[in-house]
Amino acid sequence: MEDDIEERTGKRVKIPVDKEGADVLLVHNAGEFLAWPENPEAFAILFDAAGIDWTLSSELAGYGRCQLRHMV
C-alpha cells in the first residue's frame, strides 16, 4: 500500500502496524483490504496530512474461525 500511495501522490506515507500508544486504531475487515485497498490507503493519506498518530492491527477482523481456516 505504501508503494501505491507514493506512486499516486509522489509522497511516501508510512502505514504503521501494531504501533503502541497510537491515538487511533483503524479497523477494516480483511475483505475490504482485499477488495478495496484504496480505502485504507485514503485513510493513511488523510491521517498523515492531519498529523494523526494512528495504526492498523496485524490481526484479521471480520472473519470467523471457519472462514480463517479456509483462508490459511
C-alpha positions in Angstrom: 0.0 0.0 0.0 2.8 2.4 0.8 4.2 2.0 -2.8 0.7 2.6 -4.3 0.4 5.8 -2.3 3.8 7.0 -3.3 3.1 6.2 -7.0 -0.2 8.1 -6.9 0.8 11.1 -4.7 4.6 11.3 -5.1 4.8 11.2 -1.2 6.0 8.3 0.9 3.3 7.7 3.6 4.2 5.2 6.3 1.4 2.7 7.3 2.0 1.8 10.9 1.0 -1.7 12.1 0.6 -2.5 15.8 2.1 0.8 16.9 2.0 1.1 20.7 0.4 4.3 22.1 -1.3 5.4 18.8 -4.3 7.6 19.3 -6.4 5.9 16.6 -6.8 2.2 15.6 -8.1 2.0 12.1 -10.2 -1.2 11.8 -11.2 -2.6 8.4 -12.2 -6.2 7.9 -9.9 -8.3 5.8 -12.3 -8.5 2.9 -12.1 -4.7 2.5 -8.3 -4.8 2.3 -8.5 -7.4 -0.5 -11.4 -5.9 -2.4 -10.8 -2.1 -1.9 -7.2 -1.5 -0.8 -7.6 2.2 -1.7 -9.9 2.7 1.3 -7.2 2.2 4.0 -4.7 4.0 1.6 -7.1 7.0 1.7 -7.2 7.0 5.5 -3.4 6.8 5.6 -3.1 9.9 3.3 -5.6 11.8 5.4 -4.2 10.8 8.8 -0.7 11.7 7.6 -1.8 15.1 6.3 -3.6 15.8 9.6 -0.7 14.6 11.8 -2.8 12.0 13.4 -1.0 9.3 15.4 -2.6 6.1 14.2 -2.1 2.4 13.5 -3.5 -0.7 11.9 -3.8 -4.1 13.7 -2.0 -7.1 12.4 -5.0 -9.2 13.5 -7.7 -10.0 10.9 -11.1 -8.6 11.7 -14.5 -9.5 10.3 -13.9 -13.2 9.8 -14.9 -16.1 12.0 -12.7 -19.1 12.7 -14.3 -21.2 10.0 -13.5 -18.6 7.3 -10.0 -18.1 8.6 -9.3 -21.8 8.5 -10.2 -21.8 4.8 -8.0 -18.8 4.1 -4.8 -20.3 5.5 
